[in-house]
Amino acid sequence: MASRMFSGNFTRHIVQSLGKAIALGEYPQGEPLMAEAALCASFDASRTVLREAVKMLTAKGMLDARPRRGTIVLPESQWNLSDPDILNWLLDRKGSLPIISEFADMRLAIEPAAAGLAATNLTEENRHTLLAAIERMKAAARGEDDHLDADIAFHVGILEASGNRFFWNMRHTIEVALRFSIRITNRYKGVARASVEDHQEILDYILARDHQAAENQMRSLLLEAKTLLNKALAEEKNRKSLQS
C-alpha cells in the first residue's frame, strides 16, 4: 500500500485511521499504544512514516511519545477539540449528541459577538460574500443548491466579516460541527433546511450596521438550535433508560 501512495498522503492516511480508532475507543485512554513494530506491520508502513504520523497525533494532544516509555494514549480532556480532524472523529462515534450540545454552547459564546462585530467592521468584500451566501440559501430553498453548504457559508462569512482573526480561525471547526448539528436541529424542527428569513434578518441588521440587533438576532437563532439539541438529548436519555 505504501508503494502506491506518496509518503505525505500515506502519513495522512495513517493519521486518519489511527486517530479515528483512538477517538472511537479502540485504543484505551491512559494505556500504551500498540508497539511500533506491530503498527508498522498493520499499516505496511516504514518506521519513518509511522513516527511522522505519531508526531502529528502528538501535536493534536492525542498521544504522548517518550523514549524508553513508549507511546501513551492521552485522556480525551487533553485532546485539541478545536482541531477539525479530532472533532470529525468524535462526531463519528455513537453518543455524539453531548459534544454537539457543548459545541452549541461555544457557538452561543462566539457567533452573536461575531455578528455584532460584522455590523461594525463590515467591508465591501464582506458585504458581497454575505449577500452571495444568502442568495445560495435562497437557491437551496428552490432546490438549486446544497442547503447545508449554503447555511455553513453564511455562518463562516460572518466569522470573516467580524474582522477578528481568532473568530476566523474557528471556521474549520465550526464547519465540521455544523454539518452534524444542522441535520439534527432541522430534523427536530421538522424542516428540511434552515430558515432563509431568519438568516436574512441577521444580514439586514449587519448591512444596516446595527451592532446590537445583529448580535441579538444571531443569539436568538442559536438559542432555538440549542433548545432543539436539548430536546434531542432528553429523548436519547429516555431511550437509554428504557433500554437499561
C-alpha positions as CSV (number, residue, x, y, z in Angstrom):
1,M,0.0,0.0,0.0
2,A,2.8,2.4,0.9
3,S,4.4,2.0,-2.6
4,R,1.1,3.2,-4.1
5,M,1.0,6.4,-2.2
6,F,3.1,9.4,-1.9
7,S,4.8,9.5,1.5
8,G,2.8,12.5,2.7
9,N,-0.5,11.0,1.6
10,F,0.3,7.7,3.3
11,T,1.3,9.5,6.5
12,R,-2.1,11.4,6.4
13,H,-3.9,8.0,5.8
14,I,-2.3,6.6,9.0
15,V,-3.1,9.8,11.0
16,Q,-6.8,9.5,9.9
17,S,-7.0,5.7,10.5
18,L,-5.2,5.7,13.9
19,G,-6.7,9.0,15.1
20,K,-10.2,7.8,14.4
21,A,-9.5,4.4,16.1
22,I,-8.3,6.3,19.2
23,A,-11.4,8.5,19.2
24,L,-13.7,5.5,18.8
25,G,-12.1,3.9,21.9
26,E,-10.2,1.1,20.1
27,Y,-7.1,2.1,22.0
28,P,-7.9,2.8,25.7
29,Q,-7.0,6.2,27.1
30,G,-4.1,6.2,29.5
31,E,-2.8,3.0,28.1
32,P,0.2,2.3,25.8
33,L,-0.4,2.4,22.1
34,M,0.3,-0.8,20.1
35,A,4.0,-1.5,19.8
36,E,5.7,0.4,16.9
37,A,6.7,-2.8,15.1
38,A,3.1,-4.1,15.2
39,L,1.7,-0.8,14.0
40,C,4.2,-0.8,11.1
41,A,3.1,-4.2,10.1
42,S,-0.6,-3.3,10.5
43,F,-0.3,-0.3,8.1
44,D,2.5,-1.9,6.0
45,A,4.5,1.3,6.8
46,S,8.1,2.2,7.4
47,R,9.1,3.3,10.9
48,T,9.9,6.8,9.5
49,V,6.3,7.2,8.1
50,L,4.7,5.8,11.2
51,R,6.7,8.0,13.5
52,E,5.7,11.1,11.5
53,A,2.0,10.1,11.9
54,V,2.5,9.6,15.6
55,K,4.2,13.0,15.8
56,M,1.1,14.6,14.1
57,L,-1.2,12.9,16.6
58,T,1.0,14.0,19.4
59,A,0.7,17.6,18.2
60,K,-3.1,17.1,18.3
61,G,-2.9,16.2,22.0
62,M,-3.9,12.5,21.5
63,L,-0.6,10.8,22.1
64,D,2.4,11.3,24.3
65,A,5.6,9.6,22.9
66,R,8.6,9.4,25.1
67,P,11.9,7.5,24.8
68,R,12.1,4.2,26.8
69,R,8.5,4.6,27.9
70,G,6.7,4.1,24.6
71,T,3.6,6.0,23.3
72,I,0.7,6.6,25.6
73,V,-2.9,7.4,24.5
74,L,-3.7,10.6,26.4
75,P,-7.1,11.3,28.1
76,E,-9.7,13.0,25.9
77,S,-9.5,16.0,28.2
78,Q,-6.1,16.8,26.7
79,W,-7.1,16.5,23.1
80,N,-7.3,19.6,21.0
81,L,-11.1,19.7,20.4
82,S,-10.7,22.7,18.1
83,D,-8.8,20.5,15.7
84,P,-11.3,19.7,12.8
85,D,-9.9,16.1,12.5
86,I,-10.5,15.3,16.1
87,L,-14.0,16.8,16.1
88,N,-14.8,14.8,13.0
89,W,-13.6,11.6,14.6
90,L,-15.5,12.3,17.8
91,L,-18.7,13.1,16.0
92,D,-18.5,9.7,14.2
93,R,-18.8,7.7,17.4
94,K,-22.0,6.7,19.0
95,G,-23.5,9.1,21.5
96,S,-22.0,12.2,20.0
97,L,-25.0,14.4,21.0
98,P,-23.4,15.7,24.2
99,I,-20.4,17.0,22.3
100,I,-22.6,18.7,19.7
101,S,-24.5,20.3,22.6
102,E,-21.2,21.6,24.1
103,F,-20.3,22.9,20.7
104,A,-23.7,24.8,20.6
105,D,-22.7,26.5,23.8
106,M,-19.4,27.6,22.2
107,R,-21.3,28.9,19.2
108,L,-23.5,30.9,21.6
109,A,-20.4,32.5,23.1
110,I,-18.8,33.3,19.7
111,E,-21.3,33.8,16.9
112,P,-23.5,36.6,18.4
113,A,-20.4,38.6,19.1
114,A,-19.1,37.9,15.6
115,A,-22.4,39.1,14.1
116,G,-22.2,42.3,16.2
117,L,-18.6,42.9,15.1
118,A,-19.5,42.2,11.5
119,A,-22.1,45.1,11.7
120,T,-19.3,47.3,12.9
121,N,-16.4,46.2,10.7
122,L,-18.2,45.2,7.5
123,T,-16.1,45.8,4.4
124,E,-17.4,45.8,0.8
125,E,-15.8,42.4,0.2
126,N,-17.6,41.0,3.3
127,R,-20.8,42.5,2.1
128,H,-20.5,40.7,-1.3
129,T,-19.6,37.4,0.5
130,L,-22.6,37.5,2.8
131,L,-25.0,38.6,0.0
132,A,-23.7,35.7,-2.1
133,A,-24.2,33.3,0.9
134,I,-27.9,34.4,1.4
135,E,-28.5,34.0,-2.3
136,R,-27.2,30.5,-2.1
137,M,-29.6,29.8,0.8
138,K,-32.5,31.1,-1.3
139,A,-31.3,28.9,-4.2
140,A,-31.1,25.9,-1.9
141,A,-34.8,26.6,-0.9
142,R,-35.6,26.3,-4.6
143,G,-33.6,23.0,-4.8
144,E,-30.8,24.7,-6.8
145,D,-28.0,24.5,-4.3
146,D,-26.9,22.4,-1.3
147,H,-28.7,23.8,1.8
148,L,-26.1,22.6,4.2
149,D,-23.2,24.2,2.3
150,A,-25.1,27.4,1.8
151,D,-26.0,27.6,5.5
152,I,-22.4,27.0,6.5
153,A,-21.2,29.6,4.0
154,F,-23.4,32.2,5.7
155,H,-22.1,31.5,9.2
156,V,-18.5,31.3,8.1
157,G,-18.9,34.5,6.2
158,I,-20.0,36.2,9.4
159,L,-16.9,35.0,11.2
160,E,-14.8,36.5,8.4
161,A,-16.8,39.8,8.4
162,S,-16.2,40.1,12.2
163,G,-12.6,41.2,11.4
164,N,-11.5,39.1,14.4
165,R,-8.7,36.7,13.5
166,F,-9.4,34.4,16.4
167,F,-13.0,34.0,15.3
168,W,-12.0,33.5,11.7
169,N,-9.5,30.8,12.9
170,M,-12.5,28.8,14.2
171,R,-14.1,28.5,10.8
172,H,-12.9,24.9,10.1
173,T,-14.1,23.6,13.4
174,I,-17.4,25.3,13.1
175,E,-17.9,23.9,9.6
176,V,-17.3,20.4,10.7
177,A,-19.6,20.6,13.7
178,L,-22.3,22.4,11.8
179,R,-22.6,19.5,9.3
180,F,-23.7,17.3,12.2
181,S,-25.7,19.8,14.3
182,I,-27.7,21.4,11.5
183,R,-29.1,18.0,10.4
184,I,-30.2,17.2,14.0
185,T,-31.8,20.6,14.6
186,N,-33.6,20.7,11.3
187,R,-35.0,17.2,11.9
188,Y,-36.3,18.2,15.3
189,K,-37.7,21.5,14.0
190,G,-39.5,19.4,11.3
191,V,-37.9,21.3,8.4
192,A,-35.6,20.2,5.5
193,R,-33.4,23.3,5.7
194,A,-32.7,26.4,7.7
195,S,-35.0,29.4,7.6
196,V,-33.8,31.8,5.0
197,E,-35.9,34.5,6.6
198,D,-34.1,34.2,10.0
199,H,-30.7,34.4,8.3
200,Q,-31.9,37.3,6.1
201,E,-32.9,39.2,9.2
202,I,-29.4,38.8,10.7
203,L,-27.9,40.0,7.4
204,D,-30.2,43.0,7.3
205,Y,-29.0,44.2,10.7
206,I,-25.4,43.7,9.7
207,L,-25.9,45.7,6.5
208,A,-27.6,48.4,8.5
209,R,-24.6,48.4,10.8
210,D,-26.9,47.8,13.8
211,H,-24.4,46.0,16.1
212,Q,-26.8,45.2,19.0
213,A,-29.7,44.0,16.8
214,A,-27.3,41.7,14.7
215,E,-25.9,40.2,17.9
216,N,-29.4,39.7,19.4
217,Q,-30.8,38.1,16.3
218,M,-27.9,35.7,16.0
219,R,-28.3,34.8,19.7
220,S,-32.0,34.1,19.2
221,L,-31.3,31.8,16.2
222,L,-28.7,29.9,18.1
223,L,-30.8,29.6,21.3
224,E,-33.5,28.0,19.2
225,A,-30.9,25.5,17.9
226,K,-29.7,24.8,21.5
227,T,-33.3,24.2,22.6
228,L,-33.7,21.6,19.9
229,L,-30.5,19.9,20.8
230,N,-31.6,19.8,24.4
231,K,-34.8,18.0,23.2
232,A,-32.7,15.5,21.3
233,L,-30.5,14.9,24.4
234,A,-33.5,14.4,26.6
235,E,-35.0,11.8,24.1
236,E,-31.7,10.0,23.9
237,K,-31.5,9.8,27.7
238,N,-35.1,8.5,27.9
239,R,-34.4,5.9,25.3
240,K,-31.3,4.7,27.1
241,S,-33.2,4.5,30.5
242,L,-35.9,2.4,28.8
243,Q,-33.3,0.0,27.4
244,S,-31.5,-0.5,30.7
